[in-house]
Amino acid sequence: MVIIMKLDLSKVKFSNNDIRKNVKIPNVLTPKLAEFIGIMVGDGHVGYYKYPRMGKPSINYDIRISGNLKDYSYYAEYVNNLAYQLFNLKFYVLRIENDNSVMLYKNSKALYCFLSQCLKIPARKDNVRIPKQILKSSLEAKTFFLRGLADSDFTFTIKNKEGKPYPVVQGCAKSARLIKDVGSILKDLKINYCTFFERSYDKKRNKFYERHVVYINGINNVKGWFLKIGFSNPRHTQRWEIFCDNKRAGEDSNSG
């Protein structure tokens, strides 16, 4: 049975600028919308600030998505096109060379209200969790949410274990609740994982960092990840394809 999740948009307010630019807010939770929400929970910032304009107070509804500069094409093209398909708006794209990062940013009252008021995505991510609309939706929507989150906050690496390549998918967050929610979806998908708390010291900044981690390791578990969830960021998918090609080549040489 397909679960169609209707969204309550009663708290969404449109500015004159939103109306003029024909900004749209979907009232049904589709897989692609779930993926965008995952990106916002991971790499996004939702906030507003007041500033004086022509002697009167004005409000900027600040929506930002930030990532590593090496993933510029993913953010500038894939994420931006996704936003256009969903909301009929495009983000401004900024390359920040001295910080080795890329930023998408937009001022939209309607999108701000949708993300902060309807989905309850906070400005600070210390205790963020997966929105209840996602948790109550179909497994497909949950899967796409995880893909968006993973493209933001997860890494795929090939480690060395006893002289052999060993694939690992790892996600990190300040929020223990977020990692717990991720684990519940992985459990539904029958993907084995483990979670732990990590505290590390950064000598350069003379500061301790704390984070909660979800860890998916081993060929079968990582294969399950790519079959059921995967990434939209080509940097991760290409690395996995190379790993699989090398593994097949090794098996063929051994059988010969």
C-alpha positions in Angstrom: 0.0 0.0 0.0 1.3 3.4 -1.0 1.2 6.0 1.8 0.5 9.5 0.5 1.5 12.0 3.2 -0.4 15.2 2.9 1.4 18.2 4.4 -0.2 20.9 6.6 0.8 24.2 5.0 -1.4 26.4 7.2 1.7 28.1 8.7 3.3 28.9 5.3 3.2 32.6 4.6 4.2 34.1 1.2 6.0 37.4 0.9 5.2 39.7 -2.0 8.5 38.7 -3.5 7.5 35.0 -3.3 4.2 35.8 -5.0 5.8 37.8 -7.7 8.3 35.0 -8.4 5.6 32.3 -8.2 7.3 30.3 -5.5 5.4 27.1 -4.8 5.3 24.9 -1.7 4.3 21.2 -2.3 1.4 19.9 -0.2 2.3 16.2 -0.7 5.5 14.5 0.6 7.1 13.0 -2.5 10.4 11.1 -2.5 12.3 14.0 -4.1 10.9 16.5 -1.5 12.0 14.0 1.2 15.5 14.0 -0.3 15.6 17.9 -0.2 14.5 17.8 3.4 17.3 15.4 4.2 19.8 17.8 2.6 18.4 20.7 4.7 18.6 18.6 7.9 22.2 17.8 7.1 23.8 20.8 5.3 21.1 23.4 5.6 20.6 26.5 7.7 17.1 28.0 8.3 17.0 31.3 10.1 16.0 34.9 9.9 17.4 38.2 11.0 16.1 41.8 11.2 17.9 44.7 9.7 17.1 48.4 9.0 16.0 49.2 5.5 15.2 52.8 4.5 14.6 53.7 8.1 12.2 50.7 8.7 12.9 47.3 10.2 13.0 44.5 7.6 13.4 40.7 7.9 15.6 38.5 5.8 14.4 34.9 5.7 17.7 33.1 5.3 17.9 29.6 3.7 21.4 28.3 3.1 23.0 25.0 2.1 26.8 24.6 2.5 29.2 21.9 1.4 32.8 21.1 0.3 34.0 22.9 -2.8 35.0 19.6 -4.4 31.3 18.9 -4.6 30.5 22.1 -6.3 28.7 20.5 -9.3 26.5 18.4 -6.9 25.3 21.5 -5.1 25.2 24.1 -7.9 23.5 21.7 -10.4 21.8 18.8 -8.7 20.6 20.4 -5.5 19.7 23.7 -7.2 17.8 21.9 -9.9 16.0 19.9 -7.3 14.9 23.1 -5.5 13.7 24.5 -8.8 11.6 21.4 -9.5 10.1 21.5 -6.0 9.6 25.1 -5.3 10.0 27.0 -8.6 13.0 28.9 -7.2 16.8 28.7 -7.6 19.4 29.5 -5.0 22.3 31.9 -5.6 25.5 29.9 -5.7 28.7 31.2 -4.0 32.2 29.7 -4.2 34.1 30.5 -1.0 37.7 29.7 -2.1 39.4 30.7 1.2 37.1 28.3 3.1 37.2 25.6 0.4 33.4 25.6 0.4 30.3 26.2 -1.7 27.1 27.9 -0.5 23.6 28.0 -1.9 21.5 30.8 -0.4 18.0 32.3 -0.9 15.7 34.7 0.9 12.2 33.3 0.9 9.6 33.7 3.5 7.5 30.8 2.2 10.3 28.3 2.1 11.5 29.5 5.6 8.0 29.0 7.0 7.7 25.6 5.4 11.1 24.4 6.7 11.0 26.0 10.2 7.3 26.1 11.1 5.9 23.1 9.3 8.8 20.7 9.4 10.3 22.1 12.6 13.9 22.2 11.3 15.8 24.4 13.9 18.5 27.0 13.2 20.8 25.1 15.5 21.4 21.4 14.8 22.4 20.3 18.3 19.2 18.4 18.9 17.7 18.2 15.4 15.9 15.0 14.5 14.1 13.6 11.5 10.8 15.5 10.9 7.8 13.6 12.1 6.3 13.9 8.6 9.2 11.8 7.3 9.0 9.3 10.2 5.3 8.7 9.6 5.6 8.4 5.8 6.3 5.5 3.4 9.6 3.6 3.5 10.4 5.1 0.1 10.2 8.6 1.4 12.3 7.6 4.4 14.9 6.1 2.0 15.1 9.3 -0.1 15.4 11.4 3.1 18.4 9.3 4.1 19.9 9.8 0.7 19.7 13.6 1.0 21.1 13.5 4.6 23.9 11.1 3.5 25.0 13.4 0.6 25.3 16.1 3.3 26.7 14.4 6.4 27.9 11.0 5.5 31.1 9.7 4.0 31.9 6.6 1.9 35.5 5.4 2.3 37.6 2.3 1.4 39.6 1.3 4.4 42.3 -1.4 4.7 41.5 -4.4 6.8 44.1 -7.2 7.0 45.6 -6.1 3.6 42.2 -6.0 1.9 39.9 -3.1 0.9 37.0 -2.7 3.3 34.1 -0.3 2.4 32.6 1.9 5.1 29.6 4.3 5.1 29.7 6.6 8.1 27.4 9.4 9.3 28.1 11.9 12.0 26.0 14.5 13.9 25.9 16.6 17.0 22.4 15.3 17.7 22.0 11.9 19.3 18.3 12.0 18.4 19.1 12.3 14.7 21.4 9.3 14.7 18.8 7.3 16.7 16.2 8.2 14.0 18.6 7.2 11.2 19.1 3.9 12.9 15.4 3.2 13.1 15.1 3.6 9.3 18.2 1.4 8.7 16.5 -1.2 10.8 13.4 -1.0 8.7 15.5 -1.5 5.6 17.3 -4.5 7.2 20.7 -2.8 6.9 23.1 -3.7 9.8 24.7 -0.8 11.5 26.2 0.3 14.8 26.2 3.6 16.6 28.6 5.2 19.1 29.7 8.5 20.7 33.0 10.0 19.9 35.0 12.8 21.5 38.1 14.1 19.8 40.6 16.9 20.4 41.7 19.3 17.7 45.2 20.6 18.5 45.0 23.4 15.9 41.9 24.9 17.5 42.7 23.7 21.0 39.1 22.4 21.3 37.3 19.2 22.0 34.6 18.0 19.5 31.8 15.6 20.3 29.7 13.8 17.8 27.4 10.8 17.5 28.2 8.3 14.7 26.3 5.7 12.7 28.6 3.2 11.1 27.8 0.7 8.2 30.7 -1.5 7.3 31.5 -4.7 5.4 30.8 -5.5 1.8 27.3 -7.0 2.3 26.0 -4.1 4.5 27.5 -1.4 2.3 26.1 -3.2 -0.8 22.7 -3.1 0.9 23.2 0.6 1.5 23.9 1.3 -2.2 21.0 -0.9 -3.4 18.4 0.5 -1.1 19.6 4.1 -0.4 22.7 5.2 -2.3 24.0 8.7 -2.9 23.0 11.4 -5.4 26.6 12.8 -5.2 28.5 11.2 -8.0 31.8 11.4 -6.0 30.5 8.6 -3.8 28.8 6.5 -6.5 31.8 6.6 -8.7 34.1 5.4 -5.8 31.7 2.5 -5.1 31.6 1.5 -8.8 35.4 1.5 -8.9 35.5 -0.7 -5.8 33.0 -3.1 -7.3 34.9 -3.2 -10.6 38.2 -3.9 -8.8 36.6 -6.6 -6.7 35.2 -8.4 -9.8 38.5 -8.1 -11.5 40.2 -9.7 -8.5 37.7 -12.5 -8.4 38.1 -13.2 -12.1 41.9 -13.4 -11.8 41.6 -15.8 -8.8 39.2 -18.0 -10.6 41.4 -18.1 -13.7 
